């Protein structure tokens, strides 16, 4: 379930699947609270509070809170980010 917190309550919606679905969910339900002119936003996943560029929030949640890994299909090395996997 989504652990994004707003006004002291966790979202709790079940977000199934991948980065794209998570990004859609966060943009639709949670980034509406931040003004579009606001470049720096806090992560509100489980009360995290780390401030970052709004375009990095989804990646931060995936890597830091969901601990997702990408595995190379050739050498089986595990990488923490999809962009690192693409470069590898």
BAPAKE-968534 format. One record per atom (N, C-alpha, C, CB): residue in three letters; x, y, z. Coordinates in steps of 0.001 Angstrom, whole numbers, always signed. Glycine has a CB too. Layout:
% residues N
<r><aa>ALA</aa><east>X</east><north>Y</north><up>Z</up></r>
...
END
This chain:
% residues 88
<r><aa>UNK</aa><east>+823</east><north>-1214</north><up>+0</up></r>
<r><aa>UNK</aa><east>+0</east><north>+0</north><up>+0</up></r>
<r><aa>UNK</aa><east>+860</east><north>+1268</north><up>+0</up></r>
<r><aa>UNK</aa><east>-932</east><north>+4</north><up>+1216</up></r>
<r><aa>UNK</aa><east>+289</east><north>+2322</north><up>-525</up></r>
<r><aa>UNK</aa><east>+981</east><north>+3604</north><up>-558</up></r>
<r><aa>UNK</aa><east>+1090</east><north>+4165</north><up>+860</up></r>
<r><aa>UNK</aa><east>+244</east><north>+4601</north><up>-1488</up></r>
<r><aa>UNK</aa><east>+2288</east><north>+4585</north><up>+1228</up></r>
<r><aa>UNK</aa><east>+2518</east><north>+5120</north><up>+2575</up></r>
<r><aa>UNK</aa><east>+2697</east><north>+6634</north><up>+2569</up></r>
<r><aa>UNK</aa><east>+3744</east><north>+4465</north><up>+3197</up></r>
<r><aa>UNK</aa><east>+2300</east><north>+7304</north><up>+1458</up></r>
<r><aa>UNK</aa><east>+2394</east><north>+8757</north><up>+1365</up></r>
<r><aa>UNK</aa><east>+1490</east><north>+9350</north><up>+2440</up></r>
<r><aa>UNK</aa><east>+1994</east><north>+9272</north><up>-68</up></r>
<r><aa>UNK</aa><east>+2037</east><north>+10265</north><up>+3211</up></r>
<r><aa>UNK</aa><east>+1302</east><north>+10850</north><up>+4330</up></r>
<r><aa>UNK</aa><east>+939</east><north>+12295</north><up>+4037</up></r>
<r><aa>UNK</aa><east>+2124</east><north>+10763</north><up>+5620</up></r>
<r><aa>UNK</aa><east>-317</east><north>+12625</north><up>+4270</up></r>
<r><aa>UNK</aa><east>-783</east><north>+13999</north><up>+4104</up></r>
<r><aa>UNK</aa><east>-1730</east><north>+14308</north><up>+5253</up></r>
<r><aa>UNK</aa><east>-1486</east><north>+14208</north><up>+2713</up></r>
<r><aa>UNK</aa><east>-1476</east><north>+15420</north><up>+5917</up></r>
<r><aa>UNK</aa><east>-2272</east><north>+15816</north><up>+7087</up></r>
<r><aa>UNK</aa><east>-2360</east><north>+14708</north><up>+8132</up></r>
<r><aa>UNK</aa><east>-3673</east><north>+16213</north><up>+6651</up></r>
<r><aa>UNK</aa><east>-1234</east><north>+14010</north><up>+8311</up></r>
<r><aa>UNK</aa><east>-1151</east><north>+12997</north><up>+9356</up></r>
<r><aa>UNK</aa><east>-1743</east><north>+11646</north><up>+9022</up></r>
<r><aa>UNK</aa><east>-1805</east><north>+13497</north><up>+10546</up></r>
<r><aa>UNK</aa><east>-2241</east><north>+11461</north><up>+7797</up></r>
<r><aa>UNK</aa><east>-2836</east><north>+10172</north><up>+7432</up></r>
<r><aa>UNK</aa><east>-2140</east><north>+9589</north><up>+6214</up></r>
<r><aa>UNK</aa><east>-4341</east><north>+10327</north><up>+7158</up></r>
<r><aa>UNK</aa><east>-1884</east><north>+8277</north><up>+6283</up></r>
<r><aa>UNK</aa><east>-1291</east><north>+7586</north><up>+5145</up></r>
<r><aa>UNK</aa><east>-2349</east><north>+7331</north><up>+4090</up></r>
<r><aa>UNK</aa><east>-638</east><north>+6264</north><up>+5584</up></r>
<r><aa>UNK</aa><east>-1941</east><north>+7390</north><up>+2847</up></r>
<r><aa>UNK</aa><east>-2835</east><north>+7166</north><up>+1708</up></r>
<r><aa>UNK</aa><east>-3477</east><north>+5775</north><up>+1801</up></r>
<r><aa>UNK</aa><east>-2061</east><north>+7316</north><up>+371</up></r>
<r><aa>UNK</aa><east>-2649</east><north>+4741</north><up>+1846</up></r>
<r><aa>UNK</aa><east>-3146</east><north>+3375</north><up>+1988</up></r>
<r><aa>UNK</aa><east>-3646</east><north>+2718</north><up>+713</up></r>
<r><aa>UNK</aa><east>-4229</east><north>+3366</north><up>+2965</up></r>
<r><aa>UNK</aa><east>-3727</east><north>+3453</north><up>-403</up></r>
<r><aa>UNK</aa><east>-4191</east><north>+2847</north><up>-1657</up></r>
<r><aa>UNK</aa><east>-3169</east><north>+1810</north><up>-2124</up></r>
<r><aa>UNK</aa><east>-4414</east><north>+3936</north><up>-2758</up></r>
<r><aa>UNK</aa><east>-3663</east><north>+729</north><up>-2700</up></r>
<r><aa>UNK</aa><east>-2770</east><north>-297</north><up>-3231</up></r>
<r><aa>UNK</aa><east>-2302</east><north>+132</north><up>-4614</up></r>
<r><aa>UNK</aa><east>-3476</east><north>-1686</north><up>-3287</up></r>
<r><aa>UNK</aa><east>-990</east><north>+260</north><up>-4779</up></r>
<r><aa>UNK</aa><east>-414</east><north>+628</north><up>-6067</up></r>
<r><aa>UNK</aa><east>+307</east><north>-598</north><up>-6598</up></r>
<r><aa>UNK</aa><east>+558</east><north>+1864</north><up>-5945</up></r>
<r><aa>UNK</aa><east>-243</east><north>-1170</north><up>-7644</up></r>
<r><aa>UNK</aa><east>+293</east><north>-2403</north><up>-8185</up></r>
<r><aa>UNK</aa><east>+1304</east><north>-2119</north><up>-9283</up></r>
<r><aa>UNK</aa><east>-828</east><north>-3281</north><up>-8714</up></r>
<r><aa>UNK</aa><east>+2357</east><north>-2891</north><up>-9291</up></r>
<r><aa>UNK</aa><east>+3200</east><north>-2913</north><up>-10451</up></r>
<r><aa>UNK</aa><east>+4490</east><north>-2151</north><up>-10442</up></r>
<r><aa>UNK</aa><east>+2465</east><north>-2460</north><up>-11506</up></r>
<r><aa>UNK</aa><east>+4621</east><north>-1261</north><up>-11392</up></r>
<r><aa>UNK</aa><east>+5908</east><north>-730</north><up>-11769</up></r>
<r><aa>UNK</aa><east>+6050</east><north>+764</north><up>-11504</up></r>
<r><aa>UNK</aa><east>+6151</east><north>-1007</north><up>-13205</up></r>
<r><aa>UNK</aa><east>+7172</east><north>+1286</north><up>-11951</up></r>
<r><aa>UNK</aa><east>+7500</east><north>+2702</north><up>-11789</up></r>
<r><aa>UNK</aa><east>+6449</east><north>+3606</north><up>-12427</up></r>
<r><aa>UNK</aa><east>+8866</east><north>+2996</north><up>-12392</up></r>
<r><aa>UNK</aa><east>+5943</east><north>+3230</north><up>-13590</up></r>
<r><aa>UNK</aa><east>+4967</east><north>+4061</north><up>-14297</up></r>
<r><aa>UNK</aa><east>+3682</east><north>+4186</north><up>-13490</up></r>
<r><aa>UNK</aa><east>+4666</east><north>+3476</north><up>-15687</up></r>
<r><aa>UNK</aa><east>+3192</east><north>+3093</north><up>-12963</up></r>
<r><aa>UNK</aa><east>+1963</east><north>+3137</north><up>-12157</up></r>
<r><aa>UNK</aa><east>+2177</east><north>+3919</north><up>-10862</up></r>
<r><aa>UNK</aa><east>+1483</east><north>+1710</north><up>-11834</up></r>
<r><aa>UNK</aa><east>+3330</east><north>+3725</north><up>-10243</up></r>
<r><aa>UNK</aa><east>+3625</east><north>+4478</north><up>-9028</up></r>
<r><aa>UNK</aa><east>+3715</east><north>+5972</north><up>-9336</up></r>
<r><aa>UNK</aa><east>+4937</east><north>+3981</north><up>-8388</up></r>
<r><aa>UNK</aa><east>+4376</east><north>+6319</north><up>-10434</up></r>
<r><aa>UNK</aa><east>+4495</east><north>+7724</north><up>-10829</up></r>
<r><aa>UNK</aa><east>+3127</east><north>+8336</north><up>-11072</up></r>
<r><aa>UNK</aa><east>+5359</east><north>+7860</north><up>-12086</up></r>
<r><aa>UNK</aa><east>+2268</east><north>+7618</north><up>-11784</up></r>
<r><aa>UNK</aa><east>+903</east><north>+8124</north><up>-12036</up></r>
<r><aa>UNK</aa><east>+162</east><north>+8344</north><up>-10729</up></r>
<r><aa>UNK</aa><east>+112</east><north>+7144</north><up>-12928</up></r>
<r><aa>UNK</aa><east>+270</east><north>+7394</north><up>-9828</up></r>
<r><aa>UNK</aa><east>-425</east><north>+7505</north><up>-8540</up></r>
<r><aa>UNK</aa><east>+63</east><north>+8725</north><up>-7759</up></r>
<r><aa>UNK</aa><east>-217</east><north>+6226</north><up>-7704</up></r>
<r><aa>UNK</aa><east>+1374</east><north>+8875</north><up>-7643</up></r>
<r><aa>UNK</aa><east>+1921</east><north>+10002</north><up>-6882</up></r>
<r><aa>UNK</aa><east>+1546</east><north>+11326</north><up>-7538</up></r>
<r><aa>UNK</aa><east>+3453</east><north>+9882</north><up>-6764</up></r>
<r><aa>UNK</aa><east>+1663</east><north>+11411</north><up>-8863</up></r>
<r><aa>UNK</aa><east>+1313</east><north>+12654</north><up>-9553</up></r>
<r><aa>UNK</aa><east>-171</east><north>+12975</north><up>-9383</up></r>
<r><aa>UNK</aa><east>+1663</east><north>+12554</north><up>-11046</up></r>
<r><aa>UNK</aa><east>-1013</east><north>+11979</north><up>-9563</up></r>
<r><aa>UNK</aa><east>-2460</east><north>+12209</north><up>-9510</up></r>
<r><aa>UNK</aa><east>-2964</east><north>+12529</north><up>-8109</up></r>
<r><aa>UNK</aa><east>-3187</east><north>+11002</north><up>-10034</up></r>
<r><aa>UNK</aa><east>-2518</east><north>+11765</north><up>-7134</up></r>
<r><aa>UNK</aa><east>-3099</east><north>+11877</north><up>-5794</up></r>
<r><aa>UNK</aa><east>-2286</east><north>+12724</north><up>-4817</up></r>
<r><aa>UNK</aa><east>-3271</east><north>+10517</north><up>-5222</up></r>
<r><aa>UNK</aa><east>-978</east><north>+12834</north><up>-5027</up></r>
<r><aa>UNK</aa><east>-159</east><north>+13475</north><up>-3996</up></r>
<r><aa>UNK</aa><east>+549</east><north>+14748</north><up>-4427</up></r>
<r><aa>UNK</aa><east>+849</east><north>+12518</north><up>-3522</up></r>
<r><aa>UNK</aa><east>+971</east><north>+14861</north><up>-5661</up></r>
<r><aa>UNK</aa><east>+1659</east><north>+16076</north><up>-6093</up></r>
<r><aa>UNK</aa><east>+698</east><north>+17233</north><up>-6298</up></r>
<r><aa>UNK</aa><east>+2423</east><north>+15815</north><up>-7372</up></r>
<r><aa>UNK</aa><east>-588</east><north>+16961</north><up>-6272</up></r>
<r><aa>UNK</aa><east>-1578</east><north>+18031</north><up>-6378</up></r>
<r><aa>UNK</aa><east>-1464</east><north>+18981</north><up>-5189</up></r>
<r><aa>UNK</aa><east>-3002</east><north>+17447</north><up>-6461</up></r>
<r><aa>UNK</aa><east>-899</east><north>+18495</north><up>-4089</up></r>
<r><aa>UNK</aa><east>-757</east><north>+19321</north><up>-2883</up></r>
<r><aa>UNK</aa><east>+404</east><north>+20300</north><up>-2993</up></r>
<r><aa>UNK</aa><east>-562</east><north>+18435</north><up>-1660</up></r>
<r><aa>UNK</aa><east>+1309</east><north>+20060</north><up>-3949</up></r>
<r><aa>UNK</aa><east>+2463</east><north>+20950</north><up>-4134</up></r>
<r><aa>UNK</aa><east>+2195</east><north>+21869</north><up>-5325</up></r>
<r><aa>UNK</aa><east>+3781</east><north>+20129</north><up>-4354</up></r>
<r><aa>UNK</aa><east>+2483</east><north>+23121</north><up>-5160</up></r>
<r><aa>UNK</aa><east>+2300</east><north>+24077</north><up>-6253</up></r>
<r><aa>UNK</aa><east>+3221</east><north>+23710</north><up>-7410</up></r>
<r><aa>UNK</aa><east>+2575</east><north>+25529</north><up>-5774</up></r>
<r><aa>UNK</aa><east>+2727</east><north>+23866</north><up>-8640</up></r>
<r><aa>UNK</aa><east>+3535</east><north>+23509</north><up>-9813</up></r>
<r><aa>UNK</aa><east>+4815</east><north>+24337</north><up>-9900</up></r>
<r><aa>UNK</aa><east>+2718</east><north>+23693</north><up>-11088</up></r>
<r><aa>UNK</aa><east>+4805</east><north>+25518</north><up>-9340</up></r>
<r><aa>UNK</aa><east>+6005</east><north>+26355</north><up>-9362</up></r>
<r><aa>UNK</aa><east>+7040</east><north>+25890</north><up>-8335</up></r>
<r><aa>UNK</aa><east>+5633</east><north>+27812</north><up>-9101</up></r>
<r><aa>UNK</aa><east>+6631</east><north>+25018</north><up>-7452</up></r>
<r><aa>UNK</aa><east>+7510</east><north>+24526</north><up>-6390</up></r>
<r><aa>UNK</aa><east>+8439</east><north>+23457</north><up>-6960</up></r>
<r><aa>UNK</aa><east>+6683</east><north>+23958</north><up>-5198</up></r>
<r><aa>UNK</aa><east>+9715</east><north>+23809</north><up>-7122</up></r>
<r><aa>UNK</aa><east>+10682</east><north>+22860</north><up>-7690</up></r>
<r><aa>UNK</aa><east>+11133</east><north>+21818</north><up>-6679</up></r>
<r><aa>UNK</aa><east>+11893</east><north>+23603</north><up>-8221</up></r>
<r><aa>UNK</aa><east>+11305</east><north>+22235</north><up>-5436</up></r>
<r><aa>UNK</aa><east>+11746</east><north>+21336</north><up>-4376</up></r>
<r><aa>UNK</aa><east>+10535</east><north>+20915</north><up>-3553</up></r>
<r><aa>UNK</aa><east>+12823</east><north>+22013</north><up>-3475</up></r>
<r><aa>UNK</aa><east>+10373</east><north>+19615</north><up>-3378</up></r>
<r><aa>UNK</aa><east>+9251</east><north>+19097</north><up>-2604</up></r>
<r><aa>UNK</aa><east>+9753</east><north>+18058</north><up>-1609</up></r>
<r><aa>UNK</aa><east>+8175</east><north>+18488</north><up>-3532</up></r>
<r><aa>UNK</aa><east>+9066</east><north>+17920</north><up>-488</up></r>
<r><aa>UNK</aa><east>+9467</east><north>+16887</north><up>+474</up></r>
<r><aa>UNK</aa><east>+8858</east><north>+15534</north><up>+117</up></r>
<r><aa>UNK</aa><east>+9049</east><north>+17289</north><up>+1896</up></r>
<r><aa>UNK</aa><east>+9593</east><north>+14476</north><up>+411</up></r>
<r><aa>UNK</aa><east>+9038</east><north>+13131</north><up>+301</up></r>
<r><aa>UNK</aa><east>+8160</east><north>+12932</north><up>+1538</up></r>
<r><aa>UNK</aa><east>+10179</east><north>+12020</north><up>+193</up></r>
<r><aa>UNK</aa><east>+6963</east><north>+12493</north><up>+1336</up></r>
<r><aa>UNK</aa><east>+6048</east><north>+12272</north><up>+2456</up></r>
<r><aa>UNK</aa><east>+5736</east><north>+10785</north><up>+2640</up></r>
<r><aa>UNK</aa><east>+4750</east><north>+13056</north><up>+2240</up></r>
<r><aa>UNK</aa><east>+6584</east><north>+9935</north><up>+2078</up></r>
<r><aa>UNK</aa><east>+6403</east><north>+8483</north><up>+2206</up></r>
<r><aa>UNK</aa><east>+6779</east><north>+8081</north><up>+3623</up></r>
<r><aa>UNK</aa><east>+7265</east><north>+7697</north><up>+1151</up></r>
<r><aa>UNK</aa><east>+5823</east><north>+7636</north><up>+4375</up></r>
<r><aa>UNK</aa><east>+6079</east><north>+7194</north><up>+5743</up></r>
<r><aa>UNK</aa><east>+6709</east><north>+8257</north><up>+6618</up></r>
<r><aa>UNK</aa><east>+6957</east><north>+5997</north><up>+5725</up></r>
<r><aa>UNK</aa><east>+6457</east><north>+9539</north><up>+6302</up></r>
<r><aa>UNK</aa><east>+7003</east><north>+10629</north><up>+7099</up></r>
<r><aa>UNK</aa><east>+8467</east><north>+10912</north><up>+6833</up></r>
<r><aa>UNK</aa><east>+6821</east><north>+10332</north><up>+8535</up></r>
<r><aa>UNK</aa><east>+9003</east><north>+10499</north><up>+5698</up></r>
<r><aa>UNK</aa><east>+10420</east><north>+10667</north><up>+5357</up></r>
<r><aa>UNK</aa><east>+10888</east><north>+12111</north><up>+5494</up></r>
<r><aa>UNK</aa><east>+10672</east><north>+10187</north><up>+3943</up></r>
<r><aa>UNK</aa><east>+10291</east><north>+13025</north><up>+4723</up></r>
<r><aa>UNK</aa><east>+10619</east><north>+14442</north><up>+4831</up></r>
<r><aa>UNK</aa><east>+11803</east><north>+14935</north><up>+4025</up></r>
<r><aa>UNK</aa><east>+10863</east><north>+14752</north><up>+6212</up></r>
<r><aa>UNK</aa><east>+12550</east><north>+14045</north><up>+3355</up></r>
<r><aa>UNK</aa><east>+13694</east><north>+14484</north><up>+2561</up></r>
<r><aa>UNK</aa><east>+13207</east><north>+15380</north><up>+1425</up></r>
<r><aa>UNK</aa><east>+14483</east><north>+13266</north><up>+2002</up></r>
<r><aa>UNK</aa><east>+13884</east><north>+16511</north><up>+1230</up></r>
<r><aa>UNK</aa><east>+13506</east><north>+17468</north><up>+194</up></r>
<r><aa>UNK</aa><east>+14336</east><north>+17217</north><up>-1060</up></r>
<r><aa>UNK</aa><east>+13694</east><north>+18924</north><up>+692</up></r>
<r><aa>UNK</aa><east>+13661</east><north>+17217</north><up>-2210</up></r>
<r><aa>UNK</aa><east>+14325</east><north>+16941</north><up>-3484</up></r>
<r><aa>UNK</aa><east>+13560</east><north>+17595</north><up>-4614</up></r>
<r><aa>UNK</aa><east>+14450</east><north>+15425</north><up>-3727</up></r>
<r><aa>UNK</aa><east>+14149</east><north>+17546</north><up>-5817</up></r>
<r><aa>UNK</aa><east>+13441</east><north>+18038</north><up>-6990</up></r>
<r><aa>UNK</aa><east>+12200</east><north>+17179</north><up>-7197</up></r>
<r><aa>UNK</aa><east>+14357</east><north>+18020</north><up>-8255</up></r>
<r><aa>UNK</aa><east>+11097</east><north>+17807</north><up>-7590</up></r>
<r><aa>UNK</aa><east>+9839</east><north>+17070</north><up>-7729</up></r>
<r><aa>UNK</aa><east>+9963</east><north>+15910</north><up>-8711</up></r>
<r><aa>UNK</aa><east>+8729</east><north>+18008</north><up>-8180</up></r>
<r><aa>UNK</aa><east>+10823</east><north>+16050</north><up>-9751</up></r>
<r><aa>UNK</aa><east>+10956</east><north>+14976</north><up>-10727</up></r>
<r><aa>UNK</aa><east>+11728</east><north>+13767</north><up>-10193</up></r>
<r><aa>UNK</aa><east>+11636</east><north>+15499</north><up>-11960</up></r>
<r><aa>UNK</aa><east>+12343</east><north>+13883</north><up>-9023</up></r>
<r><aa>UNK</aa><east>+13096</east><north>+12769</north><up>-8423</up></r>
<r><aa>UNK</aa><east>+12322</east><north>+12007</north><up>-7353</up></r>
<r><aa>UNK</aa><east>+14370</east><north>+13288</north><up>-7824</up></r>
<r><aa>UNK</aa><east>+11121</east><north>+12449</north><up>-7039</up></r>
<r><aa>UNK</aa><east>+10364</east><north>+11837</north><up>-5941</up></r>
<r><aa>UNK</aa><east>+10077</east><north>+10361</north><up>-6198</up></r>
<r><aa>UNK</aa><east>+9054</east><north>+12583</north><up>-5727</up></r>
<r><aa>UNK</aa><east>+9595</east><north>+10022</north><up>-7385</up></r>
<r><aa>UNK</aa><east>+9243</east><north>+8627</north><up>-7665</up></r>
<r><aa>UNK</aa><east>+10472</east><north>+7735</north><up>-7572</up></r>
<r><aa>UNK</aa><east>+8599</east><north>+8498</north><up>-9057</up></r>
<r><aa>UNK</aa><east>+11573</east><north>+8164</north><up>-8183</up></r>
<r><aa>UNK</aa><east>+12807</east><north>+7367</north><up>-8112</up></r>
<r><aa>UNK</aa><east>+13239</east><north>+7186</north><up>-6655</up></r>
<r><aa>UNK</aa><east>+13942</east><north>+8041</north><up>-8930</up></r>
<r><aa>UNK</aa><east>+13156</east><north>+8250</north><up>-5866</up></r>
<r><aa>UNK</aa><east>+13516</east><north>+8181</north><up>-4445</up></r>
<r><aa>UNK</aa><east>+12660</east><north>+7141</north><up>-3712</up></r>
<r><aa>UNK</aa><east>+13352</east><north>+9566</north><up>-3782</up></r>
<r><aa>UNK</aa><east>+11364</east><north>+7167</north><up>-3942</up></r>
<r><aa>UNK</aa><east>+10468</east><north>+6207</north><up>-3272</up></r>
<r><aa>UNK</aa><east>+10825</east><north>+4780</north><up>-3674</up></r>
<r><aa>UNK</aa><east>+8984</east><north>+6504</north><up>-3618</up></r>
<r><aa>UNK</aa><east>+11046</east><north>+4552</north><up>-4960</up></r>
<r><aa>UNK</aa><east>+11361</east><north>+3210</north><up>-5447</up></r>
<r><aa>UNK</aa><east>+12664</east><north>+2688</north><up>-4848</up></r>
<r><aa>UNK</aa><east>+11453</east><north>+3209</north><up>-6971</up></r>
<r><aa>UNK</aa><east>+13709</east><north>+3506</north><up>-4868</up></r>
<r><aa>UNK</aa><east>+15028</east><north>+3065</north><up>-4413</up></r>
<r><aa>UNK</aa><east>+15125</east><north>+3032</north><up>-2890</up></r>
<r><aa>UNK</aa><east>+16108</east><north>+3976</north><up>-4979</up></r>
<r><aa>UNK</aa><east>+14675</east><north>+4089</north><up>-2241</up></r>
<r><aa>UNK</aa><east>+14868</east><north>+4229</north><up>-801</up></r>
<r><aa>UNK</aa><east>+13828</east><north>+3495</north><up>+40</up></r>
<r><aa>UNK</aa><east>+14856</east><north>+5672</north><up>-440</up></r>
<r><aa>UNK</aa><east>+12570</east><north>+3610</north><up>-343</up></r>
<r><aa>UNK</aa><east>+11509</east><north>+3061</north><up>+499</up></r>
<r><aa>UNK</aa><east>+11035</east><north>+1676</north><up>+53</up></r>
<r><aa>UNK</aa><east>+10342</east><north>+4006</north><up>+513</up></r>
<r><aa>UNK</aa><east>+10956</east><north>+1453</north><up>-1249</up></r>
<r><aa>UNK</aa><east>+10486</east><north>+156</north><up>-1739</up></r>
<r><aa>UNK</aa><east>+11624</east><north>-827</north><up>-1961</up></r>
<r><aa>UNK</aa><east>+9717</east><north>+336</north><up>-3025</up></r>
<r><aa>UNK</aa><east>+12863</east><north>-316</north><up>-1970</up></r>
<r><aa>UNK</aa><east>+14070</east><north>-1148</north><up>-2109</up></r>
<r><aa>UNK</aa><east>+14038</east><north>-2027</north><up>-3359</up></r>
<r><aa>UNK</aa><east>+14237</east><north>-2027</north><up>-879</up></r>
<r><aa>UNK</aa><east>+13478</east><north>-1504</north><up>-4448</up></r>
<r><aa>UNK</aa><east>+13428</east><north>-2259</north><up>-5696</up></r>
<r><aa>UNK</aa><east>+14826</east><north>-2351</north><up>-6302</up></r>
<r><aa>UNK</aa><east>+12445</east><north>-1604</north><up>-6694</up></r>
<r><aa>UNK</aa><east>+15099</east><north>-3474</north><up>-6947</up></r>
<r><aa>UNK</aa><east>+16379</east><north>-3710</north><up>-7619</up></r>
<r><aa>UNK</aa><east>+16100</east><north>-4148</north><up>-9053</up></r>
<r><aa>UNK</aa><east>+17231</east><north>-4786</north><up>-6861</up></r>
<r><aa>UNK</aa><east>+17042</east><north>-3853</north><up>-9927</up></r>
<r><aa>UNK</aa><east>+16992</east><north>-4302</north><up>-11316</up></r>
<r><aa>UNK</aa><east>+18120</east><north>-5306</north><up>-11498</up></r>
<r><aa>UNK</aa><east>+17118</east><north>-3095</north><up>-12331</up></r>
<r><aa>UNK</aa><east>+17808</east><north>-6408</north><up>-12126</up></r>
<r><aa>UNK</aa><east>+18786</east><north>-7475</north><up>-12307</up></r>
<r><aa>UNK</aa><east>+19171</east><north>-7585</north><up>-13782</up></r>
<r><aa>UNK</aa><east>+18227</east><north>-8823</north><up>-11789</up></r>
<r><aa>UNK</aa><east>+20467</east><north>-7580</north><up>-14038</up></r>
<r><aa>UNK</aa><east>+20975</east><north>-7741</north><up>-15404</up></r>
<r><aa>UNK</aa><east>+20677</east><north>-9171</north><up>-15860</up></r>
<r><aa>UNK</aa><east>+22520</east><north>-7430</north><up>-15483</up></r>
<r><aa>UNK</aa><east>+20068</east><north>-9299</north><up>-17033</up></r>
<r><aa>UNK</aa><east>+19708</east><north>-10627</north><up>-17540</up></r>
<r><aa>UNK</aa><east>+20922</east><north>-11419</north><up>-18035</up></r>
<r><aa>UNK</aa><east>+18699</east><north>-10491</north><up>-18664</up></r>
<r><aa>UNK</aa><east>+22057</east><north>-10738</north><up>-18207</up></r>
<r><aa>UNK</aa><east>+23262</east><north>-11412</north><up>-18692</up></r>
<r><aa>UNK</aa><east>+24145</east><north>-11873</north><up>-17537</up></r>
<r><aa>UNK</aa><east>+24054</east><north>-10485</north><up>-19616</up></r>
<r><aa>UNK</aa><east>+24522</east><north>-10935</north><up>-16660</up></r>
<r><aa>UNK</aa><east>+25469</east><north>-11289</north><up>-15600</up></r>
<r><aa>UNK</aa><east>+24827</east><north>-11439</north><up>-14216</up></r>
<r><aa>UNK</aa><east>+26547</east><north>-10249</north><up>-15531</up></r>
<r><aa>UNK</aa><east>+23545</east><north>-11126</north><up>-14131</up></r>
<r><aa>UNK</aa><east>+22754</east><north>-11294</north><up>-12894</up></r>
<r><aa>UNK</aa><east>+23119</east><north>-10314</north><up>-11777</up></r>
<r><aa>UNK</aa><east>+22921</east><north>-12697</north><up>-12380</up></r>
<r><aa>UNK</aa><east>+23912</east><north>-9288</north><up>-12072</up></r>
<r><aa>UNK</aa><east>+24231</east><north>-8291</north><up>-11060</up></r>
<r><aa>UNK</aa><east>+22958</east><north>-7501</north><up>-10731</up></r>
<r><aa>UNK</aa><east>+25375</east><north>-7341</north><up>-11549</up></r>
<r><aa>UNK</aa><east>+22799</east><north>-7147</north><up>-9458</up></r>
<r><aa>UNK</aa><east>+21637</east><north>-6368</north><up>-9035</up></r>
<r><aa>UNK</aa><east>+22029</east><north>-4901</north><up>-8918</up></r>
<r><aa>UNK</aa><east>+21073</east><north>-6895</north><up>-7688</up></r>
<r><aa>UNK</aa><east>+21211</east><north>-4054</north><up>-9522</up></r>
<r><aa>UNK</aa><east>+21447</east><north>-2614</north><up>-9514</up></r>
<r><aa>UNK</aa><east>+20267</east><north>-1917</north><up>-8855</up></r>
<r><aa>UNK</aa><east>+21668</east><north>-2076</north><up>-10952</up></r>
<r><aa>UNK</aa><east>+20547</east><north>-811</north><up>-8162</up></r>
<r><aa>UNK</aa><east>+19503</east><north>-162</north><up>-7389</up></r>
<r><aa>UNK</aa><east>+18619</east><north>+780</north><up>-8190</up></r>
<r><aa>UNK</aa><east>+20115</east><north>+582</north><up>-6279</up></r>
<r><aa>UNK</aa><east>+19048</east><north>+1168</north><up>-9414</up></r>
<r><aa>UNK</aa><east>+18242</east><north>+2094</north><up>-10200</up></r>
<r><aa>UNK</aa><east>+18121</east><north>+1628</north><up>-11647</up></r>
<r><aa>UNK</aa><east>+18845</east><north>+3496</north><up>-10149</up></r>
<r><aa>UNK</aa><east>+16968</east><north>+1926</north><up>-12246</up></r>
<r><aa>UNK</aa><east>+16745</east><north>+1511</north><up>-13627</up></r>
<r><aa>UNK</aa><east>+17679</east><north>+2216</north><up>-14604</up></r>
<r><aa>UNK</aa><east>+15309</east><north>+1772</north><up>-14016</up></r>
<r><aa>UNK</aa><east>+18055</east><north>+3473</north><up>-14315</up></r>
<r><aa>UNK</aa><east>+18976</east><north>+4166</north><up>-15208</up></r>
<r><aa>UNK</aa><east>+20383</east><north>+3552</north><up>-15127</up></r>
<r><aa>UNK</aa><east>+19025</east><north>+5668</north><up>-14861</up></r>
<r><aa>UNK</aa><east>+20770</east><north>+3072</north><up>-13955</up></r>
<r><aa>UNK</aa><east>+22059</east><north>+2392</north><up>-13812</up></r>
<r><aa>UNK</aa><east>+22019</east><north>+1062</north><up>-14576</up></r>
<r><aa>UNK</aa><east>+22399</east><north>+2154</north><up>-12302</up></r>
<r><aa>UNK</aa><east>+20876</east><north>+413</north><up>-14550</up></r>
<r><aa>UNK</aa><east>+20713</east><north>-847</north><up>-15285</up></r>
<r><aa>UNK</aa><east>+20844</east><north>-601</north><up>-16783</up></r>
<r><aa>UNK</aa><east>+19344</east><north>-1498</north><up>-14965</up></r>
<r><aa>UNK</aa><east>+20256</east><north>+464</north><up>-17278</up></r>
<r><aa>UNK</aa><east>+20323</east><north>+792</north><up>-18706</up></r>
<r><aa>UNK</aa><east>+21769</east><north>+1092</north><up>-19124</up></r>
<r><aa>UNK</aa><east>+19409</east><north>+2002</north><up>-19027</up></r>
<r><aa>UNK</aa><east>+22514</east><north>+1806</north><up>-18271</up></r>
<r><aa>UNK</aa><east>+23909</east><north>+2106</north><up>-18579</up></r>
<r><aa>UNK</aa><east>+24778</east><north>+849</north><up>-18538</up></r>
<r><aa>UNK</aa><east>+24450</east><north>+3145</north><up>-17602</up></r>
<r><aa>UNK</aa><east>+24469</east><north>-51</north><up>-17629</up></r>
<r><aa>UNK</aa><east>+25241</east><north>-1276</north><up>-17459</up></r>
<r><aa>UNK</aa><east>+25154</east><north>-2122</north><up>-18714</up></r>
<r><aa>UNK</aa><east>+24748</east><north>-2070</north><up>-16242</up></r>
END
